[in-house]
Amino acid sequence: MRPLLRHAATLALITTTALSGTASAGGYDTPVLYSARHMGMGGTGVSWVYDPTALYINPAGIGQTEFISLTLDISPIIASIESVPKSDTPAKAGPALLTPFLFGASFRVWEYLTLGVGAFPVASASGGYEYSVAATGLDIVDETAIRFFEFPLAIAFNYKDYVSVAFSWRPTLAQIVRKQESTGKDGTVAPFHDLETSGFGMTGWRVGIQAKPIEMLSLGVHYRHRLNMDTKADSGKLLAQNLKDITFPVILPSKLTFGARVDVPIMEVDLGISLDAEYGWQSQNDKVEIAATLELPGDGPEPELKSPTLYNWQNAWTVRWGAEVGFLEGAALRMGFIWDQETSNRGYPSAFGTPPADTYSVTFGGGYKARNWEVNLAYAYRTGETTINDQDVANSDNCLNCSFPGYHAIELHGIYVDFSWYFDLPTSLAHWSPKAK
């Protein structure tokens, strides 16, 4: 019986350390994703988005579609993270190139009804380190990635240009990759962690409202509901132990966003000012329960265990501000700022995501809109830093795979390019347009 108890204790250690630490990043949502037009204005858009980017920002925006709209956004992001992945071993992950993308389409099927469909990464946390341990002479490669991909189907009901109400069902794919291996002086490679899980969540949804009470003022509200899903793997390796039938639950928390935009003509230019305030229920990532089976040689019983995994994230605000100056015919220049409040727990710092600190982003952009097409460019810079001390982690539960006290920081450069096509309604259906009075 003692060997079985020893293996069960090993599995408990595996599930409560090797997995929990990798997930305790500073929230999965990043404030600088889509699209070029909106990122130029600090990512604002809940009250005024009108292209298929609305599937991400506020699905009510597809209610402004004239007939058919298509949008493609490419957002190459260069990210660097500084942390302490091993005690007394500061290291820097990156710079790493990430390539989020968004494709969306919307189609007006009736005077008061518009449909939308899209695909895009919606959230992530990741990092990869290479460092040497002097005491052992080993070279370590340590990587983690958690990604969420959304495939929304939306329906919007609108009345002319005054109000639009929308619902979006959002099937979501989650993927988790955890790898760590050491290379000795003789070139021998020993995997310590090697795990890849994935799973679909089918219960996620969004609702949104846009309203234009007067010509110069646009208002919007967007709510994304919490999504729970299980990622699974038939087999994997953690803490150098072979596991099978692994289930790793993940949670993408709820968030609620309010937005407003004011447009005022001043002399020869059009000035637009936009503000979005978003509240995320990140504390919904309190803990999850991981299940796995320890794979043993022979025909004896294989221990199974369900073990809690702690996050202890906190609810947080994200505030966005943006300004747009329109000039000439269809051209615009934009700028913006984003404040993203601290989310993760200082007692559980992670080397694979945003540190437990507020982050700040500045954005710039511009674009040109013709009658039936539009192109936009934008740039964003995001930064945040903190120093974790021994007192921060002194009273935390054991988390052997969390990072260690020391300097933690993130730096991100994003470049955004989007292109949209707008197809006019047939003349016989011109009254269907939301602009028709």
C-alpha positions in Angstrom: 0.0 0.0 0.0 2.9 2.3 0.7 4.0 2.5 -3.0 0.5 3.5 -4.0 0.4 6.2 -1.4 3.8 7.5 -2.5 2.6 7.7 -6.1 -0.6 9.5 -5.1 1.5 12.0 -3.2 3.6 12.5 -6.3 0.5 13.1 -8.4 -0.8 15.6 -5.8 2.5 17.5 -6.0 2.4 17.4 -9.8 -1.1 18.8 -10.2 -0.8 21.4 -7.5 2.5 22.8 -8.6 3.5 22.1 -12.2 0.1 23.1 -13.5 -1.1 25.8 -11.1 1.9 28.1 -11.4 1.8 28.1 -15.2 -1.7 29.5 -15.2 -1.3 32.3 -12.7 -0.6 35.0 -15.1 -2.0 38.6 -14.8 -5.3 37.8 -16.6 -5.7 36.2 -19.9 -7.2 39.3 -21.6 -4.7 41.7 -23.2 -5.8 45.3 -23.6 -4.1 45.7 -27.0 -5.5 43.4 -29.6 -7.9 44.7 -32.3 -8.2 46.4 -34.7 -5.9 49.0 -36.3 -8.8 51.6 -36.5 -9.7 51.1 -32.8 -6.2 50.6 -31.4 -5.2 53.9 -32.9 -7.7 55.4 -30.4 -6.6 53.3 -27.4 -8.8 50.3 -28.3 -12.0 52.3 -27.7 -15.1 51.4 -29.8 -17.9 49.9 -27.7 -20.1 52.9 -28.6 -19.1 53.4 -32.3 -17.6 50.3 -33.9 -19.4 49.7 -37.2 -17.4 47.0 -39.0 -17.1 43.2 -38.2 -14.5 44.0 -35.6 -17.7 44.5 -33.6 -17.7 40.7 -33.0 -14.8 41.3 -30.6 -15.5 44.9 -29.3 -19.4 45.0 -29.2 -21.5 42.7 -31.4 -24.2 45.5 -31.6 -21.9 47.3 -34.0 -22.8 44.9 -36.9 -26.2 46.5 -36.8 -24.6 49.4 -38.7 -23.8 47.1 -41.7 -25.3 48.5 -44.9 -25.4 45.2 -46.8 -22.2 43.1 -46.6 -19.0 44.0 -44.7 -15.7 42.1 -44.5 -12.8 43.0 -42.2 -9.3 41.5 -42.0 -6.9 42.6 -39.2 -3.3 41.5 -38.7 -1.7 42.5 -35.4 2.0 41.4 -35.1 3.1 42.0 -31.5 6.7 41.8 -30.1 6.6 41.0 -26.4 9.3 40.7 -23.8 8.9 39.6 -20.2 11.4 39.8 -17.4 11.0 37.6 -14.4 12.8 35.2 -12.0 11.8 31.7 -13.2 14.3 30.1 -10.8 15.5 31.3 -7.5 18.3 33.8 -7.9 18.1 33.4 -11.7 16.6 36.5 -13.3 15.9 35.9 -17.0 14.2 37.6 -19.9 11.6 35.9 -22.2 11.7 37.2 -25.7 11.5 39.3 -27.6 8.9 36.9 -29.1 6.8 37.6 -32.2 3.0 36.9 -31.8 0.7 37.3 -34.8 -3.0 37.7 -33.6 -5.4 38.1 -36.5 -9.1 38.8 -36.9 -11.5 37.9 -39.7 -15.1 39.0 -39.6 -18.1 39.3 -41.9 -21.5 40.8 -41.4 -24.6 40.5 -43.7 -27.9 42.4 -43.5 -30.6 39.9 -44.2 -33.5 42.2 -43.4 -34.2 45.8 -42.7 -34.0 45.2 -38.9 -31.7 42.2 -38.8 -28.0 41.6 -39.4 -25.9 38.4 -39.0 -22.2 38.2 -38.2 -19.5 35.5 -38.2 -15.8 35.7 -37.4 -12.6 34.0 -36.1 -9.8 35.4 -33.9 -7.6 34.7 -30.9 -9.4 36.4 -27.9 -7.0 36.0 -25.0 -3.6 34.5 -24.0 -0.7 34.2 -21.6 2.7 32.9 -22.6 6.4 33.1 -22.2 9.6 31.2 -23.0 13.0 31.3 -21.2 16.5 29.9 -21.8 18.9 30.1 -18.8 21.7 28.1 -17.1 21.9 26.8 -13.6 25.4 27.2 -12.3 25.0 24.7 -9.5 24.1 21.8 -11.8 25.7 22.9 -15.1 22.3 22.4 -16.9 20.9 24.6 -19.6 17.1 25.0 -19.2 14.4 25.7 -21.7 11.2 26.7 -20.0 8.0 27.5 -22.0 4.3 28.0 -21.3 1.4 29.2 -23.6 -2.3 29.4 -22.9 -4.4 30.6 -25.8 -8.1 31.1 -26.5 -9.6 31.2 -30.0 -13.1 32.5 -30.6 -15.5 31.6 -33.5 -18.6 33.9 -32.9 -22.0 33.8 -34.5 -23.9 37.0 -33.9 -27.3 38.4 -34.6 -28.2 42.1 -34.2 -31.6 43.8 -34.2 -31.5 47.5 -35.1 -33.8 50.4 -35.7 -32.4 52.7 -38.4 -29.4 54.6 -37.0 -30.8 55.0 -33.4 -30.3 51.8 -31.5 -28.9 48.3 -32.1 -29.1 45.3 -29.7 -27.1 42.1 -30.4 -26.4 38.6 -29.1 -23.3 36.6 -29.9 -22.8 32.9 -29.3 -19.0 32.3 -29.1 -17.6 28.8 -29.4 -14.1 29.0 -28.0 -11.1 26.7 -28.4 -8.6 26.7 -25.5 -5.0 25.4 -25.8 -2.4 24.9 -23.1 1.3 24.0 -23.7 3.7 23.5 -20.9 7.3 22.4 -21.7 10.5 22.3 -19.7 13.7 20.4 -20.5 17.3 20.5 -19.4 20.4 19.8 -21.4 23.5 18.6 -19.6 27.2 19.3 -20.5 27.3 16.0 -22.4 24.3 17.1 -24.6 21.8 14.8 -23.0 18.3 16.3 -23.1 15.9 15.4 -20.2 12.2 16.5 -20.5 10.8 17.6 -17.1 7.4 18.9 -18.3 5.8 18.1 -21.7 2.1 18.7 -21.8 -0.3 19.9 -24.5 -4.1 20.0 -23.7 -7.0 21.5 -25.6 -10.7 21.7 -25.5 -13.8 23.5 -26.7 -16.1 25.7 -24.7 -19.6 26.0 -26.2 -21.5 28.0 -23.5 -19.9 31.4 -24.0 -22.0 34.4 -25.1 -21.9 38.2 -25.5 -24.6 40.8 -25.5 -24.3 44.4 -26.7 -26.2 47.7 -27.2 -25.4 50.7 -29.2 -27.5 53.9 -29.2 -27.2 57.3 -30.9 -29.6 59.6 -29.0 -28.3 62.7 -30.9 -26.1 63.1 -34.0 -23.0 64.0 -32.1 -23.2 61.4 -29.3 -22.8 57.6 -29.5 -23.3 55.3 -26.4 -22.6 51.6 -26.0 -22.6 48.7 -23.5 -21.0 45.3 -24.0 -21.1 42.3 -21.7 -19.1 39.1 -22.2 -20.2 36.2 -20.0 -17.9 33.9 -18.1 -16.8 30.8 -20.0 -15.8 27.5 -18.3 -14.2 24.8 -20.3 -12.1 21.6 -19.8 -8.9 21.1 -21.8 -7.7 17.5 -22.0 -4.8 15.3 -23.1 -4.5 11.6 -23.4 -1.0 11.7 -22.0 1.8 14.0 -20.9 4.8 14.4 -18.6 5.0 16.7 -15.5 7.7 16.7 -12.9 9.3 14.0 -15.0 6.3 11.7 -14.2 4.2 10.1 -17.0 0.5 11.0 -16.7 -2.6 10.1 -18.7 -6.3 11.1 -19.0 -5.4 14.7 -17.9 -8.2 17.3 -17.5 -7.2 20.9 -16.9 -10.2 23.3 -16.5 -9.8 26.9 -17.5 -12.0 30.0 -17.0 -12.3 33.1 -19.2 -13.9 35.6 -16.8 -16.9 37.9 -17.4 -16.4 41.5 -18.2 -18.7 44.6 -18.7 -17.8 47.6 -20.8 -19.4 51.1 -21.0 -18.4 53.4 -23.8 -19.2 56.9 -25.2 -18.1 58.9 -28.1 -18.6 62.6 -29.0 -18.0 64.0 -32.5 -17.7 67.7 -32.9 -16.8 69.7 -36.1 -14.1 72.3 -35.3 -13.2 74.7 -38.1 -11.9 72.6 -41.0 -11.6 69.2 -39.1 -13.9 66.7 -37.4 -12.9 65.9 -33.8 -14.0 62.6 -32.2 -13.3 61.8 -28.5 -14.0 58.3 -27.1 -13.9 56.8 -23.7 -14.4 53.1 -22.7 -14.5 51.8 -19.1 -14.3 48.0 -18.6 -14.7 46.0 -15.4 -13.5 42.4 -15.4 -14.6 39.8 -12.9 -11.1 38.3 -12.8 -11.7 36.9 -9.3 -13.8 34.2 -11.0 -10.4 32.7 -11.6 -10.1 31.7 -7.9 -9.4 28.0 -8.3 -10.1 25.1 -10.5 -9.8 21.3 -10.0 -7.3 19.3 -12.1 -7.7 15.6 -12.6 -5.1 13.1 -13.9 -3.9 9.5 -13.6 -0.4 8.5 -12.8 0.8 6.0 -15.5 2.7 3.2 -13.8 4.4 0.1 -15.3 2.8 -3.3 -14.8 -0.8 -4.2 -14.2 -1.3 -2.7 -10.7 -3.8 0.0 -9.8 -3.0 3.5 -11.1 -3.7 6.3 -8.7 -6.2 9.0 -9.7 -6.4 12.4 -8.0 -8.5 15.6 -8.2 -6.6 18.5 -6.9 -7.5 22.2 -6.5 -5.4 24.7 -8.3 -5.2 28.3 -6.9 -5.2 31.6 -8.9 -6.6 34.2 -6.4 -6.9 36.9 -9.1 -8.7 40.1 -8.3 -11.3 42.1 -10.2 -9.9 44.9 -12.2 -10.7 48.0 -14.3 -9.4 48.8 -17.8 -9.9 52.4 -18.9 -9.4 53.5 -22.5 -9.3 57.0 -24.0 -8.9 57.9 -27.7 -9.1 60.9 -30.0 -9.5 61.1 -33.8 -9.1 64.1 -36.1 -10.7 63.7 -39.5 -9.4 65.9 -42.3 -9.4 66.2 -46.1 -11.8 63.6 -47.5 -11.9 60.3 -45.5 -8.4 60.7 -43.9 -7.9 60.6 -40.1 -5.2 60.7 -37.4 -5.6 59.0 -34.0 -4.1 58.7 -30.6 -5.0 56.9 -27.4 -4.1 55.7 -23.9 -5.0 52.6 -21.8 -4.7 52.0 -18.1 -5.0 48.3 -17.1 -5.3 47.6 -13.4 -3.4 44.9 -11.6 -5.1 41.5 -11.8 -2.9 38.6 -10.6 -1.9 37.9 -7.0 1.5 39.1 -5.8 1.7 36.0 -3.6 1.6 33.8 -6.8 3.8 35.6 -9.3 4.2 34.0 -12.7 7.0 34.1 -15.2 4.6 33.6 -18.1 2.4 36.6 -18.3 1.6 40.1 -17.1 3.3 40.8 -13.8 1.1 41.7 -10.7 1.2 45.4 -11.5 -0.8 48.1 -13.4 0.2 48.4 -17.0 0.0 51.5 -19.3 -0.3 51.7 -23.1 0.0 54.6 -25.5 -1.3 54.2 -29.1 -1.1 56.1 -32.4 -2.6 55.5 -35.8 -4.2 56.8 -38.9 -6.4 55.6 -41.8 -8.3 56.4 -44.9 -11.9 55.5 -45.7 -13.3 55.6 -49.3 -16.8 54.8 -50.3 -16.6 51.1 -50.3 -13.3 50.3 -48.6 -11.1 51.4 -45.6 -7.5 50.8 -44.5 -6.0 51.6 -41.1 -2.6 51.5 -39.4 -1.7 51.7 -35.7 1.1 51.3 -33.2 0.8 50.5 -29.5 3.4 50.4 -26.7 2.5 48.7 -23.4 4.6 48.5 -20.2 4.3 47.5 -16.6 6.7 46.5 -13.8 7.0 45.6 -10.2 9.4 44.1 -7.6 8.2 41.1 -5.7 9.8 40.8 -2.3 10.0 37.9 0.2 7.1 39.3 2.3 4.8 39.2 -0.7 5.1 35.4 -1.0 5.7 34.6 2.7 2.1 33.7 3.5 1.1 32.2 0.2 0.4 28.5 -0.2 3.2 26.5 -1.8 3.5 27.1 -5.5 6.7 25.4 -6.6 6.3 26.4 -10.2 5.5 30.1 -9.5 8.3 32.6 -10.2 10.4 34.0 -7.4 10.9 37.3 -5.6 12.7 39.9 -7.8 12.0 42.3 -10.7 9.1 41.4 -12.9 8.2 43.5 -16.0 6.5 43.3 -19.4 7.2 45.4 -22.6 5.1 45.1 -25.7 5.2 46.7 -29.2 2.2 46.1 -31.4 1.7 47.0 -35.1 -1.8 46.8 -36.5 -3.1 46.7 -40.1 -6.7 46.3 -41.1 -8.6 46.4 -44.3 -12.4 46.5 -44.7 -14.7 46.1 -47.7 -18.2 47.5 -47.7 -20.8 46.4 -50.2 -23.8 48.6 -51.0 -27.4 47.5 -50.7 -29.1 46.9 -54.1 -31.2 50.0 -55.1 -34.4 48.1 -54.5 -33.5 47.5 -50.9 -32.0 50.9 -50.1 -34.6 51.6 -47.4 -33.0 48.7 -45.5 -30.0 50.8 -44.7 -29.6 51.8 -41.0 -28.8 55.3 -42.3 -32.2 55.5 -44.1 -34.6 57.8 -42.3 
